């Protein structure tokens, strides 16, 4: 089944292989091929193609130095040859000839079994993300896990004494943000005195993504900040340093989880009182306020976050997967095992339930390790596993602490933990539960899931779907999906963008941070709210904005506010829950805060979803001017899934000063006019030109270099069909009309969730998923569930 | 808590590994020893703090001059008898830093920094509230000096050890500062200190025992998977085996005997002698292996109120120190306490004197100066005059075997002199005003 390539696979690789060929009109006989029964296709190939592709499609150095690769249909390949081949003289091979040479190529070069080794599900170890999350959840399973039920701020207790532990609060409330400047006064003139008082903020804080967070506290007074650790403060500023009021420290947090936070603060005899808490998100360049939706007054259990640095996963196939076994990785698993074991030893009494020196310490430690191993191996322990990983350590002489340490180290170094599917559980329900958790949360199942797996659940597809649907609501799943969009849309690279301050005053680090938040809110909102309609990612004319963005993009804030008020008055309620509490949707933690950002309706002619989001438009542009090439490449690579080769020669783009009479579009057309450029740029340029109404920071414009902007283009689809497009909305509607767009999205998100190629699950799965996705209202959430269900119930053939 | 003592040393304790488990220990310490050997004038400094002032009549020699001329050392100093000729008692050195904060606060915060406290929100028993000192402490100044030169760089620029230092950061509990407003927390738990210094050794042993099992299990599970997947597991197995080999060869490089640290000493007043001993053992091991050349050892804290029942004393140290001079009973107890601290100094000196240098050229004490000091001169008067300063050790040109008498000498100048003795020629330290005059020439032979 694997040998026949699907006719509906995209023709991306063919496209990639052919487009950069440089044609040199020299006729060479293809001697070996001539011996076989000659046909017209072969004749053409020998006449027009071997110069660059070689007689046996081995490629020709300096021309096209690797084989044409499939898969492609006769129609796709024929159309492509007709349009582009030979490079520079496509009219030489046209009509039925193009089809014949396509036949020849398909028959001789693309059909053999060695051409396309069937993709298979490869034995993979935990990715870095999976490792970190699995460890966190092993502990969560052992000590119990909690999630706040409400969000919107931290619990706050106000007292008249700095010795806050000695008395009951005089004032208790929820503070949605920690941003106070009391001056010489008291926080509450009636209840609290000004000379000496304390405030204790506590609760939990949500980390939207995995990475290093910098917490920043500005105060001339005294405070301690604890994050995810009650014993040791992240920052100890109890002794005030009014001359150096800024304090900061970093901590690694895993995304999609809540962490306990504790911030006692006091003023004592200082002249003034003020405090502000902010954070710098992973990768961000500026400190920002913590959205109230990320703060809760309820406490949660400590999360174990492994600090050991792992080498990055193999991403050579476009997504990180656990297929690289290196020395560095092996070293990291050792270091992480030791770190984890030491963490348990530190908290021995709390975790094991008895002090390390007590009579029952040995029995307690043994039991702890057995539970730990069962969670880590994702199954009940076999007798062999019990012997190897538990008894062998606890039956040897030594203190319970040492036995525990070594047993834990062995469990965490074990292939049974590191390779999730290496030793599968006998219970098929359990196996499916394991997979669903791995696909959706990058982690092990937590306890409630185990229950349903044990009790014979997850037998039918419906049960699998229902279980997955429940887990999809988990903030960890949402964090994983959010990370998919970050990677798919290359949002992290966008954080690096900078612009000419003379031309784009106000485009600063803080604004770039806002742009990322804005795009994430848009994606979150589209995916998790309402119909979760994929098409809205392209068609929506809304952009989420805060005050700074509105100012920069010249949105009339007064009119906006008026509209919002009018809308609120009309509906008799606040405009949206998101705008009020900073939380959108049902749970406390799905989306970024909405109270600083609101969706703003834009001119639908110039704005169309992702394509026109200022973050992407700014990233896909130069310091001063737009870059239609970057934008066109992004659309063809990322959104349509085509693979493009790098340009045959390195070219410096012409700057604006090359010819002030030219628009950016004209300069690009001029510079890429050569045939060997046009083989790719005939695809790339029009896609970029269609977006020329939006400048290098994503602002709408009518003119470029004092000339009117021309967004009228003809785009050739993969099958060679011309499409006339004028502006972003046309382009968006074209993309939404192309099956390729959906198919590419299905493949991309499948790989992100499952960490295996979709074709490994059957030739027709991607098609089936794409078809159902398009039929069922393009609901992204349903697509995710469909993918998870398919991959969870898949039965690997035993060899 | 009664973990097996020996095993907790070598195997139980572990530190997260940074650069691979082959470990820094053999090579880094070898480099440290090499660096020290290359410099024939190896110099080490250990500053030891004990709190609440002393009992002057039982501490200061009746007059200046050679200690050898005294029939008997003053009662508190008697434990140093065997080091009489290597001891220097400095009488008349004052902490003259004024400004915000009460005497205990300035006594502690300005002791090693020699500079005023910043304004802040910590209120002591009198005067104005204050924050942290405005400058670096002398040990950190010297650590930076040695670390800036590759020839003298050690794995740790300095080590900060504590005994019963409370788990709270304020100017009473911190004497070491890496810069203005930057207190350095001493490690008061021998278990943590062991982990920091030698954790990797224990971890190596644990890892080796674990890898045997992992390798065997990898081999057995690999049998159940297909060819290509098997290749991946075989790669994995290769790395595990290579690691095993590495660990085996690394084992023979552990330098010398490691100190027997009890993994589970509970940190309370009753265990003070055991904690003190454990910390000293680790300190000497760190100096011996060239891990550092600068250390501080802080017993409790300013206003420290340790209940030293093991000396038969029920009251806390600080409350005793407030008793008036006439109260004979309290004074005797304070002598007992201070004498015990002096025994700790002597024990440290003895251990250094019994430990040969790695290159065989003398003992550690020949190249180490211990400075024993206090945040107050006298407890019940909270005096910052006549701060106890006792130097024990050698190799730096001190006029040892003497009691020297000064007239309200600012202690900034003592730190300038110590820096010079260590090879770091600074003109001032801390307060410029109190640095005037620079090195105290009389300290040197």
Interface residues (C-beta under 8 A of the other chain):
Chain A: X120 X122 X123 X162 X221 X222 X236 X238 X239 X240 X241 X242 X243 X244 X266 X267 X268 X269 X270 X307 X308 X323 X325 X326 X327 X330 X331 X334 X335 X337 X338 X339 X341 X342 X345 X355 X356 X357 X388 X389 X392 X398 X399 X401 X402 X405 X406 X409 X410 X413 X414 X415 X416 X419 X422 X423 X799
Chain B: X1 X2 X3 X4 X7 X8 X11 X12 X14 X15 X16 X17 X18 X20 X21 X118 X119 X120 X121 X122 X123 X129 X131 X132 X168 X169 X170 X171 X180 X181 X195 X203 X206 X207 X209 X210 X211 X213 X214 X217 X218 X221 X224 X225 X226 X228 X229 X232 X233 X235 X236 X239 X240 X242 X243 X263 X264
